Amino acid sequence: MRINTPAVVLLCTALTMAAGTARSEPSTDALLLRSFDVAAAELKRLADDGNQDAAYRLAGLYQRGLGVPRDSNEAREIYTRLAAAGHEAAGLALSRQSDDESWFDPAREDAALRLVWAAERGRDEVVDALLEGGVDPDARGPFGRTALIEAAEAGETRALEALLAAGANPDGRDVSGDTALIQAARRGQQGSVDVLLSHGAQPSLAGSAGNTALIVAAQKNFDAIVASLLAADADPNTTNDAGNNALGIAAVRGHDRIAQLLAANGAVAGSFEVRTRSSLGGLRLGQNQVNGRPVWFVAADRGNWSAIETLLSSGARVDQRDASGNSALMIAAERGYVRVLTILLDSGASVGLERPDGATAAVLAARANRADTLRLLLDAGADTAGLVLEATRHAATGSVELLLAREVMPNERDAVGTTPLIQAAGNNDTALVRRLLEAGADASHKDRQSRDALWYAADAGNADGVLLLARAGAGANDADQNGDTPLHRAARHGHDKVIRAIARVAGLEELGNNEGMTPLMLAAINRHYEIADLLKQAGHDLDAKNAAGNTALHISSQRGDALAVRDLLSLGARRSEVNAARLNANDLAERFGHEQVLVVLDES
């Protein structure tokens, strides 16, 4: 999903201000550098140690889907807990985050813009409501971009399906002339490309600068997308405004696999390839720099093996580094330039060099799912430590398969105890979970927060993963250091299939977490009423109380959630229950001025 740059700037600014004198904290530095996954891990660690400001910042990441999956329920729960402890900023954030039912209203003047916004961000319930209300599926947002283009570029295939089913034009263009298919191909969104082609998107339409989806996919080295487009009869010999076709571009950039695929499907090398190779990719090798960058690294970036060979024969140092600490070998490994990598290795390039962040060429190849370059590096003696975990983190299944086939052990772990199996479970990747288990991954291992792979599978909604891991020895009712079991996480997020899977392998135990919250309470306050009813039928107490003596009805009344209050009453919640302060649901609704809740309570 694309990150909205202004939003990122505002988030980083706000979080830096909140950090005060703690600007040098690793989490703050990571946020300023937009390393949101690093920031999220550090903020989780601090929040677990009781740091309220870290928890507040973490809630912001959940709210925006930066470094962690977007989860408004998780953000609201953190804000609620902090607000109850007197954190003023969290209270303000909570009031701003409250659901606005008018968001779904197709009669609003800005309903078209809301459709575009929701499609880009995967807010499927908003997309469905607006389309059902008659909003034009070809609605346009800023820069003339349709909801379909935004969804395609962001990889939101569920929204794409809904828009196309509602009659959206699969070949609609933005103001630059690009279609949804071209934008999806440019961003490497394989799922979007497949959905658009299956709904009749024309694979050979040209967009800005005359580039087709096939040309941009070849340029970006997305071989699977190139294959999909060719299978849909994309013309392999279409040229752009500069007279270049996909084969010429792939050949010059060293994308050998794509070049072979295009040639096998009838592509003919044009003058672009011949001209560029004769002039070494436009590089004037007598110069030291191109646009301020050493020509050596420009050649590596472009995959221009001819220029690399010429520079080496002229005395270029094979292991020289750029300003970011990258060697040419690292660049070629990450980009998948097999021929460039082979030349560099034959010239004595070191496979053990590390960037300032510790990444080697093998790590970069593993992350980028470049199995071909990774194989060459392993053959040259690259260290395999940490590679399976890095590949799993980036869903690089080709890299994982290569490493496991070479009997690299899958039970390595990072500083917080994350293993490849835990990462795959959290990524909702059932196939990879199964493969890692087959390779001997330990299903019972827990990370520093006492969470095993099954816990993360339940949190991600991966019912098949839960079953696999339970059969491999993971504990379906094991609690983490916060007292949350897999059932707590599934109930909180509304994962009904996971709950049924847990029921099959371990039963549905009614346990309170460290705050006294039961799975039924979490389901109810997050509006997962079918799950609340399911747990009630399994014997869970609808009026169970947390550590403060509050029931789900108390919490929903205090929040002002009239819909939750209504459904809890319909399930049989008792409004007469009082908490530790001797307050009932009516008292709380009245104290916090929630008139709609009072009306619902009075009607019951």
C-alpha positions as semicolon CSV with decimal commas, in nm:
position;residue;x (nm);y (nm);z (nm)
1;M;0,000;0,000;0,000
2;R;0,135;0,349;-0,084
3;I;0,218;0,577;0,208
4;N;0,071;0,926;0,201
5;T;0,381;1,147;0,228
6;P;0,222;1,449;0,402
7;A;0,069;1,217;0,659
8;V;0,408;1,060;0,723
9;V;0,568;1,400;0,769
10;L;0,301;1,507;1,016
11;L;0,327;1,178;1,204
12;C;0,703;1,198;1,232
13;T;0,686;1,563;1,344
14;A;0,424;1,489;1,608
15;L;0,610;1,189;1,737
16;T;0,937;1,378;1,750
17;M;0,772;1,654;1,954
18;A;0,617;1,395;2,183
19;A;0,958;1,242;2,235
20;G;1,085;1,568;2,389
21;T;1,443;1,531;2,497
22;A;1,438;1,162;2,400
23;R;1,507;1,250;2,037
24;S;1,796;1,008;2,025
25;E;1,575;0,710;2,117
26;P;1,601;0,432;1,853
27;S;1,225;0,441;1,792
28;T;1,228;0,816;1,722
29;D;1,530;0,789;1,493
30;A;1,359;0,507;1,304
31;L;1,042;0,713;1,262
32;L;1,235;1,010;1,129
33;L;1,406;0,777;0,881
34;R;1,066;0,624;0,788
35;S;1,186;0,282;0,910
36;F;0,843;0,210;1,050
37;D;0,892;-0,164;1,103
38;V;1,199;-0,091;1,318
39;A;1,013;0,183;1,504
40;A;0,713;-0,042;1,568
41;A;0,930;-0,317;1,717
42;E;1,109;-0,073;1,947
43;L;0,785;0,100;2,051
44;K;0,626;-0,237;2,131
45;R;0,921;-0,318;2,354
46;L;0,895;0,015;2,537
47;A;0,516;-0,008;2,564
48;D;0,541;-0,356;2,712
49;D;0,778;-0,210;2,973
50;G;0,511;0,043;3,074
51;N;0,618;0,348;2,871
52;Q;0,289;0,532;2,803
53;D;0,433;0,771;2,543
54;A;0,570;0,474;2,349
55;A;0,227;0,307;2,365
56;Y;0,067;0,629;2,238
57;R;0,306;0,644;1,943
58;L;0,250;0,275;1,873
59;A;-0,127;0,337;1,857
60;G;-0,058;0,601;1,593
61;L;0,129;0,345;1,382
62;Y;-0,160;0,097;1,412
63;Q;-0,406;0,370;1,316
64;R;-0,213;0,450;0,999
65;G;-0,081;0,102;0,913
66;L;0,285;0,207;0,927
67;G;0,526;-0,072;1,019
68;V;0,235;-0,284;1,145
69;P;-0,093;-0,393;0,985
70;R;-0,356;-0,117;0,994
71;D;-0,578;-0,201;1,293
72;S;-0,812;0,070;1,420
73;N;-0,941;-0,162;1,690
74;E;-0,591;-0,212;1,829
75;A;-0,528;0,164;1,815
76;R;-0,858;0,238;1,991
77;E;-0,785;-0,016;2,263
78;I;-0,442;0,136;2,333
79;Y;-0,587;0,489;2,337
80;T;-0,866;0,375;2,570
81;R;-0,624;0,215;2,814
82;L;-0,399;0,522;2,813
83;A;-0,690;0,764;2,847
84;A;-0,815;0,570;3,149
85;A;-0,468;0,614;3,301
86;G;-0,484;0,992;3,250
87;H;-0,292;1,030;2,923
88;E;-0,449;1,350;2,781
89;A;-0,321;1,311;2,424
90;A;-0,462;0,959;2,410
91;G;-0,800;1,086;2,528
92;L;-0,802;1,345;2,251
93;A;-0,699;1,087;1,991
94;L;-0,973;0,855;2,112
95;S;-1,240;1,121;2,073
96;R;-1,120;1,195;1,720
97;Q;-1,108;0,828;1,629
98;S;-1,471;0,751;1,719
99;D;-1,667;0,599;1,434
100;D;-1,855;0,846;1,217
101;E;-2,149;0,666;1,056
102;S;-2,184;0,953;0,806
103;W;-1,860;0,828;0,650
104;F;-2,066;0,560;0,475
105;D;-2,333;0,805;0,352
106;P;-2,344;0,810;-0,032
107;A;-2,549;1,133;-0,022
108;R;-2,258;1,340;0,110
109;E;-2,112;1,594;-0,132
110;D;-1,768;1,438;-0,098
111;A;-1,886;1,078;-0,138
112;A;-1,685;1,038;-0,460
113;L;-1,363;1,148;-0,291
114;R;-1,439;0,916;-0,001
115;L;-1,472;0,626;-0,245
116;V;-1,129;0,702;-0,391
117;W;-0,979;0,735;-0,043
118;A;-1,136;0,412;0,083
119;A;-1,036;0,213;-0,226
120;E;-0,671;0,317;-0,190
121;R;-0,663;0,222;0,177
122;G;-0,853;-0,105;0,161
123;R;-1,152;0,020;0,359
124;D;-1,370;-0,241;0,193
125;E;-1,678;-0,179;0,409
126;V;-1,676;0,189;0,305
127;V;-1,626;0,098;-0,062
128;D;-1,920;-0,145;-0,051
129;A;-2,152;0,100;0,125
130;L;-2,077;0,386;-0,115
131;L;-2,113;0,170;-0,427
132;E;-2,441;0,023;-0,300
133;G;-2,560;0,379;-0,243
134;G;-2,503;0,467;-0,608
135;V;-2,168;0,647;-0,605
136;D;-2,008;0,639;-0,950
137;P;-1,747;0,356;-0,954
138;D;-1,539;0,572;-1,191
139;A;-1,527;0,856;-0,938
140;R;-1,206;1,057;-0,954
141;G;-0,991;1,203;-0,683
142;P;-0,690;1,434;-0,700
143;F;-0,493;1,437;-1,028
144;G;-0,783;1,269;-1,204
145;R;-0,704;0,930;-1,052
146;T;-1,001;0,695;-1,029
147;A;-1,080;0,476;-0,732
148;L;-0,984;0,180;-0,953
149;I;-0,637;0,321;-1,023
150;E;-0,575;0,396;-0,656
151;A;-0,685;0,046;-0,550
152;A;-0,476;-0,119;-0,824
153;E;-0,161;0,074;-0,733
154;A;-0,209;-0,004;-0,363
155;G;-0,272;-0,376;-0,423
156;E;-0,621;-0,366;-0,271
157;T;-0,771;-0,651;-0,473
158;R;-1,093;-0,676;-0,271
159;A;-1,173;-0,313;-0,351
160;L;-1,076;-0,372;-0,715
161;E;-1,322;-0,660;-0,743
162;A;-1,600;-0,449;-0,591
163;L;-1,535;-0,153;-0,822
164;L;-1,520;-0,369;-1,134
165;A;-1,835;-0,556;-1,034
166;A;-2,007;-0,217;-0,999
167;G;-1,913;-0,127;-1,358
168;A;-1,584;0,061;-1,323
169;N;-1,401;0,102;-1,654
170;P;-1,097;-0,129;-1,635
171;D;-0,915;0,091;-1,889
172;G;-0,990;0,433;-1,738
173;R;-0,695;0,671;-1,740
174;D;-0,553;0,934;-1,506
175;V;-0,451;1,279;-1,630
176;S;-0,111;1,147;-1,739
177;G;-0,277;0,881;-1,953
178;D;-0,188;0,581;-1,738
179;T;-0,442;0,303;-1,674
180;A;-0,493;0,101;-1,359
181;L;-0,306;-0,189;-1,523
182;I;-0,002;0,028;-1,601
183;Q;0,010;0,165;-1,247
184;A;-0,030;-0,182;-1,096
185;A;0,253;-0,314;-1,315
186;R;0,475;-0,019;-1,222
187;R;0,422;-0,088;-0,851
188;G;0,472;-0,463;-0,879
189;Q;0,115;-0,542;-0,767
190;Q;0,075;-0,892;-0,910
191;G;-0,268;-0,945;-0,753
192;S;-0,402;-0,622;-0,903
193;V;-0,265;-0,712;-1,246
194;D;-0,435;-1,053;-1,237
195;V;-0,771;-0,908;-1,126
196;L;-0,766;-0,638;-1,395
197;L;-0,671;-0,881;-1,672
198;S;-0,946;-1,121;-1,563
199;H;-1,197;-0,834;-1,597
200;G;-1,092;-0,744;-1,950
201;A;-0,827;-0,475;-1,902
202;Q;-0,643;-0,422;-2,231
203;P;-0,280;-0,532;-2,179
204;S;-0,124;-0,331;-2,465
205;L;-0,264;0,017;-2,402
206;A;0,005;0,284;-2,382
207;G;0,015;0,548;-2,110
208;S;0,251;0,833;-2,023
209;A;0,558;0,852;-2,249
210;G;0,404;0,573;-2,454
211;N;0,487;0,310;-2,194
212;T;0,267;0,001;-2,172
213;A;0,218;-0,219;-1,867
214;L;0,462;-0,468;-2,026
215;I;0,730;-0,203;-2,075
216;V;0,712;-0,073;-1,717
217;A;0,709;-0,429;-1,576
218;A;1,020;-0,513;-1,782
219;Q;1,184;-0,191;-1,669
220;K;1,115;-0,271;-1,300
221;N;1,222;-0,638;-1,334
222;F;0,883;-0,784;-1,232
223;D;0,911;-1,112;-1,417
224;A;0,586;-1,267;-1,287
225;I;0,388;-0,963;-1,407
226;V;0,560;-0,980;-1,745
227;A;0,453;-1,344;-1,769
228;S;0,091;-1,258;-1,680
229;L;0,078;-0,982;-1,941
230;L;0,225;-1,203;-2,212
231;A;-0,026;-1,475;-2,123
232;A;-0,299;-1,212;-2,179
233;D;-0,159;-1,145;-2,529
234;A;0,024;-0,819;-2,454
235;D;0,215;-0,709;-2,765
236;P;0,586;-0,768;-2,687
237;N;0,703;-0,539;-2,969
238;T;0,515;-0,219;-2,881
239;T;0,759;0,070;-2,846
240;N;0,730;0,380;-2,629
241;D;0,775;0,742;-2,736
242;A;1,154;0,699;-2,727
243;G;1,134;0,402;-2,963
244;N;1,223;0,143;-2,698
245;N;1,046;-0,188;-2,654
246;A;1,029;-0,412;-2,347
247;L;1,303;-0,646;-2,471
248;G;1,551;-0,367;-2,537
249;I;1,492;-0,219;-2,193
250;A;1,521;-0,556;-2,018
251;A;1,841;-0,645;-2,203
252;V;2,014;-0,315;-2,125
253;R;1,920;-0,329;-1,757
254;G;2,048;-0,683;-1,720
255;H;1,705;-0,835;-1,658
256;D;1,808;-1,155;-1,827
257;R;1,514;-1,372;-1,723
258;I;1,263;-1,117;-1,856
259;A;1,463;-1,071;-2,175
260;Q;1,456;-1,447;-2,237
261;L;1,083;-1,462;-2,163
262;L;1,010;-1,176;-2,404
263;A;1,226;-1,326;-2,677
264;A;1,051;-1,661;-2,635
265;N;0,720;-1,483;-2,691
266;G;0,818;-1,315;-3,016
267;A;0,987;-0,994;-2,900
268;V;1,253;-0,858;-3,137
269;A;1,547;-0,652;-3,009
270;G;1,526;-0,300;-3,147
271;S;1,781;-0,029;-3,205
272;F;1,764;0,081;-2,842
273;E;1,955;-0,225;-2,724
274;V;2,221;-0,191;-2,992
275;R;2,272;0,184;-2,940
276;T;2,284;0,160;-2,564
277;R;2,525;-0,129;-2,553
278;S;2,755;0,044;-2,803
279;S;2,761;0,359;-2,585
280;L;2,768;0,167;-2,255
281;G;2,420;0,273;-2,150
282;G;2,480;0,637;-2,230
283;L;2,768;0,651;-1,978
284;R;3,067;0,857;-2,079
285;L;3,330;0,663;-1,896
286;G;3,588;0,940;-1,913
287;Q;3,379;1,121;-1,655
288;N;3,405;1,034;-1,288
289;Q;3,041;1,110;-1,206
290;V;2,693;1,118;-1,360
291;N;2,459;1,370;-1,200
292;G;2,684;1,383;-0,896
293;R;2,716;1,005;-0,854
294;P;3,024;0,796;-0,935
295;V;2,986;0,631;-1,274
296;W;3,074;0,291;-1,121
297;F;2,757;0,289;-0,914
298;V;2,544;0,429;-1,195
299;A;2,653;0,136;-1,409
300;A;2,572;-0,107;-1,126
301;D;2,231;0,055;-1,073
302;R;2,148;0,013;-1,440
303;G;2,275;-0,342;-1,458
304;N;2,509;-0,234;-1,735
305;W;2,760;-0,520;-1,743
306;S;2,946;-0,373;-2,042
307;A;3,024;-0,057;-1,847
308;I;3,125;-0,261;-1,540
309;E;3,368;-0,469;-1,747
310;T;3,517;-0,157;-1,906
311;L;3,557;0,017;-1,572
312;L;3,723;-0,290;-1,418
313;S;3,968;-0,314;-1,704
314;S;4,046;0,055;-1,642
315;G;4,137;-0,016;-1,279
316;A;3,811;0,042;-1,091
317;R;3,816;-0,094;-0,734
318;V;3,564;-0,377;-0,722
319;D;3,470;-0,326;-0,353
320;Q;3,440;0,052;-0,347
321;R;3,137;0,186;-0,158
322;D;2,886;0,461;-0,226
323;A;2,770;0,718;0,031
324;S;2,517;0,470;0,175
325;G;2,775;0,194;0,218
326;N;2,660;-0,011;-0,081
327;S;2,905;-0,198;-0,299
328;A;2,832;-0,278;-0,661
329;L;2,791;-0,642;-0,556
330;M;2,517;-0,543;-0,312
331;I;2,337;-0,340;-0,577
332;A;2,354;-0,619;-0,834
333;A;2,240;-0,878;-0,576
334;E;1,937;-0,673;-0,473
335;R;1,837;-0,581;-0,828
336;G;1,878;-0,935;-0,961
337;Y;2,151;-0,851;-1,213
338;V;2,296;-1,199;-1,262
339;R;2,550;-1,109;-1,527
340;V;2,683;-0,808;-1,338
341;L;2,705;-1,015;-1,019
342;T;2,897;-1,290;-1,198
343;I;3,148;-1,039;-1,337
344;L;3,199;-0,884;-0,995
345;L;3,247;-1,219;-0,822
346;D;3,493;-1,330;-1,089
347;S;3,680;-1,005;-1,025
348;G;3,718;-1,081;-0,655
349;A;3,429;-0,885;-0,501
350;S;3,388;-0,963;-0,130
351;V;3,062;-1,137;-0,034
352;G;3,116;-1,053;0,335
353;L;3,102;-0,673;0,316
354;E;2,832;-0,514;0,533
355;R;2,645;-0,187;0,502
356;P;2,617;0,036;0,813
357;D;2,287;-0,139;0,892
358;G;2,458;-0,478;0,882
359;A;2,309;-0,595;0,552
360;T;2,529;-0,799;0,321
361;A;2,477;-0,869;-0,047
362;A;2,320;-1,205;0,047
363;V;2,079;-1,039;0,290
364;L;1,972;-0,789;0,023
365;A;1,921;-1,065;-0,235
366;A;1,722;-1,273;0,015
367;R;1,495;-0,981;0,106
368;A;1,433;-0,894;-0,259
369;N;1,349;-1,256;-0,345
370;R;1,633;-1,268;-0,597
371;A;1,695;-1,642;-0,585
372;D;1,929;-1,635;-0,886
373;T;2,171;-1,385;-0,736
374;L;2,134;-1,537;-0,389
375;R;2,234;-1,878;-0,529
376;L;2,551;-1,732;-0,680
377;L;2,641;-1,562;-0,352
378;L;2,589;-1,883;-0,153
379;D;2,807;-2,068;-0,401
380;A;3,072;-1,801;-0,340
381;G;3,063;-1,867;0,035
382;A;2,819;-1,605;0,165
383;D;2,722;-1,647;0,532
384;T;2,371;-1,795;0,569
385;A;2,309;-1,668;0,926
386;G;1,982;-1,477;0,948
387;L;1,890;-1,524;0,582
388;V;1,581;-1,740;0,635
389;L;1,437;-1,488;0,881
390;E;1,514;-1,192;0,654
391;A;1,357;-1,366;0,356
392;T;1,048;-1,459;0,558
393;R;1,007;-1,103;0,684
394;H;0,985;-0,985;0,325
395;A;0,762;-1,274;0,206
396;A;1,046;-1,378;-0,026
397;T;0,932;-1,736;-0,074
398;G;1,178;-1,811;-0,352
399;S;1,468;-1,718;-0,126
400;V;1,327;-1,924;0,161
401;E;1,284;-2,229;-0,060
402;L;1,640;-2,201;-0,190
403;L;1,781;-2,174;0,163
404;L;1,576;-2,464;0,299
405;A;1,675;-2,677;0,002
406;R;2,035;-2,612;0,106
407;E;1,947;-2,734;0,457
408;V;1,984;-2,394;0,622
409;M;1,814;-2,442;0,960
410;P;1,484;-2,254;1,006
411;N;1,503;-2,197;1,384
412;E;1,724;-1,888;1,390
413;R;1,588;-1,597;1,592
414;D;1,646;-1,225;1,630
415;A;1,707;-1,022;1,947
416;V;1,340;-1,032;2,050
417;G;1,301;-1,403;1,977
418;T;1,124;-1,381;1,641
419;T;1,179;-1,692;1,427
420;P;1,092;-1,747;1,060
421;L;0,792;-1,956;1,172
422;I;0,660;-1,676;1,394
423;Q;0,713;-1,427;1,111
424;A;0,535;-1,646;0,855
425;A;0,244;-1,703;1,092
426;G;0,211;-1,330;1,153
427;N;0,226;-1,268;0,778
428;N;-0,075;-1,501;0,734
429;D;0,134;-1,718;0,502
430;T;-0,001;-2,070;0,555
431;A;0,204;-2,223;0,275
432;L;0,527;-2,093;0,424
433;V;0,423;-2,205;0,774
434;R;0,372;-2,556;0,638
435;R;0,706;-2,552;0,454
436;L;0,896;-2,433;0,761
437;L;0,735;-2,700;0,977
438;E;0,836;-2,962;0,721
439;A;1,192;-2,831;0,745
440;G;1,196;-2,877;1,123
441;A;1,085;-2,539;1,259
442;D;1,004;-2,543;1,631
443;A;0,632;-2,469;1,678
444;S;0,664;-2,441;2,056
445;H;0,921;-2,160;2,059
446;K;0,804;-1,834;2,219
447;D;0,946;-1,487;2,166
448;R;1,036;-1,238;2,436
449;Q;0,669;-1,154;2,486
450;S;0,586;-1,522;2,543
451;R;0,411;-1,550;2,208
452;D;0,448;-1,852;1,981
453;A;0,367;-1,884;1,613
454;L;0,011;-2,000;1,686
455;W;-0,053;-1,681;1,886
456;Y;0,052;-1,472;1,585
457;A;-0,148;-1,687;1,342
458;A;-0,460;-1,632;1,553
459;D;-0,391;-1,259;1,567
460;A;-0,359;-1,248;1,186
461;G;-0,679;-1,448;1,127
462;N;-0,498;-1,752;0,987
463;A;-0,726;-2,043;1,084
464;D;-0,539;-2,299;0,871
465;G;-0,214;-2,189;1,030
466;V;-0,364;-2,232;1,377
467;L;-0,459;-2,591;1,297
468;L;-0,117;-2,670;1,149
469;L;0,070;-2,521;1,443
470;A;-0,152;-2,683;1,707
471;R;-0,087;-3,022;1,551
472;A;0,286;-2,941;1,557
473;G;0,284;-2,877;1,930
474;A;0,204;-2,508;1,975
475;G;-0,025;-2,418;2,268
476;A;-0,368;-2,300;2,155
477;N;-0,449;-2,160;2,501
478;D;-0,105;-2,028;2,599
479;A;-0,111;-1,667;2,722
480;D;0,151;-1,404;2,645
481;Q;0,300;-1,174;2,908
482;N;-0,012;-0,956;2,891
483;G;-0,233;-1,256;2,961
484;D;-0,373;-1,259;2,607
485;T;-0,431;-1,604;2,458
486;P;-0,485;-1,680;2,088
487;L;-0,858;-1,678;2,169
488;H;-0,831;-1,323;2,306
489;R;-0,666;-1,205;1,984
490;A;-0,913;-1,381;1,756
491;A;-1,210;-1,245;1,954
492;R;-1,067;-0,893;1,953
493;H;-1,026;-0,891;1,575
494;G;-1,340;-1,084;1,484
495;H;-1,166;-1,391;1,340
496;D;-1,453;-1,638;1,370
497;K;-1,279;-1,910;1,167
498;V;-0,981;-1,896;1,402
499;I;-1,212;-1,932;1,702
500;R;-1,370;-2,242;1,548
501;A;-1,021;-2,379;1,478
502;I;-0,920;-2,324;1,841
503;A;-1,241;-2,495;1,953
504;R;-1,143;-2,799;1,744
505;V;-0,794;-2,838;1,887
506;A;-0,817;-2,709;2,244
507;G;-1,164;-2,590;2,342
508;L;-1,271;-2,233;2,417
509;E;-1,138;-2,155;2,763
510;E;-1,277;-1,848;2,941
511;L;-0,967;-1,676;3,073
512;G;-0,915;-1,315;3,175
513;N;-0,599;-1,136;3,067
514;N;-0,390;-0,919;3,297
515;E;-0,659;-0,651;3,284
516;G;-0,933;-0,903;3,350
517;M;-1,067;-0,885;2,995
518;T;-1,219;-1,209;2,867
519;P;-1,243;-1,308;2,499
520;L;-1,620;-1,245;2,505
521;M;-1,570;-0,895;2,645
522;L;-1,317;-0,813;2,373
523;A;-1,548;-0,942;2,101
524;A;-1,842;-0,742;2,237
525;I;-1,669;-0,405;2,280
526;N;-1,523;-0,436;1,929
527;R;-1,870;-0,505;1,781
528;H;-1,809;-0,867;1,689
529;Y;-2,152;-0,974;1,814
530;E;-2,173;-1,309;1,635
531;I;-1,850;-1,408;1,807
532;A;-1,977;-1,279;2,140
533;D;-2,288;-1,492;2,095
534;L;-2,074;-1,792;1,993
535;L;-1,866;-1,760;2,309
536;K;-2,177;-1,712;2,518
537;Q;-2,317;-2,036;2,375
538;A;-1,985;-2,199;2,469
539;G;-2,045;-2,103;2,832
540;H;-1,861;-1,770;2,859
541;D;-2,015;-1,514;3,096
542;L;-2,164;-1,212;2,915
543;D;-2,143;-1,012;3,239
544;A;-1,783;-1,103;3,328
545;K;-1,590;-0,814;3,484
546;N;-1,241;-0,687;3,427
547;A;-0,995;-0,571;3,693
548;A;-1,190;-0,247;3,740
549;G;-1,517;-0,434;3,777
550;N;-1,643;-0,324;3,437
551;T;-1,846;-0,548;3,210
552;A;-1,857;-0,517;2,833
553;L;-2,176;-0,313;2,878
554;H;-1,997;-0,074;3,114
555;I;-1,712;-0,022;2,869
556;S;-1,939;0,032;2,569
557;S;-2,156;0,277;2,766
558;Q;-1,851;0,475;2,877
559;R;-1,725;0,491;2,519
560;G;-2,061;0,612;2,392
561;D;-2,098;0,317;2,158
562;A;-2,477;0,299;2,126
563;L;-2,465;0,017;1,868
564;A;-2,254;-0,201;2,097
565;V;-2,483;-0,128;2,392
566;R;-2,791;-0,223;2,190
567;D;-2,642;-0,553;2,077
568;L;-2,511;-0,643;2,421
569;L;-2,857;-0,589;2,568
570;S;-3,006;-0,805;2,292
571;L;-2,763;-1,082;2,389
572;G;-2,884;-1,060;2,748
573;A;-2,631;-0,833;2,922
574;R;-2,755;-0,710;3,263
575;R;-2,768;-0,332;3,290
576;S;-2,794;-0,353;3,669
577;E;-2,435;-0,472;3,716
578;V;-2,211;-0,222;3,896
579;N;-1,835;-0,181;3,875
580;A;-1,581;-0,129;4,153
581;A;-1,693;0,234;4,182
582;R;-2,055;0,117;4,226
583;L;-2,155;0,261;3,888
584;N;-2,383;0,087;3,638
585;A;-2,405;0,138;3,262
586;N;-2,659;0,422;3,297
587;D;-2,435;0,602;3,544
588;L;-2,139;0,591;3,308
589;A;-2,337;0,702;3,003
590;E;-2,479;0,993;3,201
591;R;-2,140;1,090;3,347
592;F;-1,979;1,108;3,003
593;G;-2,277;1,274;2,833
594;H;-2,365;0,993;2,589
595;E;-2,729;1,074;2,517
596;Q;-2,776;0,807;2,249
597;V;-2,656;0,540;2,488
598;L;-2,901;0,659;2,752
599;V;-3,185;0,636;2,500
600;V;-3,088;0,277;2,416
601;L;-3,062;0,182;2,783
602;D;-3,398;0,340;2,861
603;E;-3,560;0,148;2,576
604;S;-3,442;-0,187;2,706
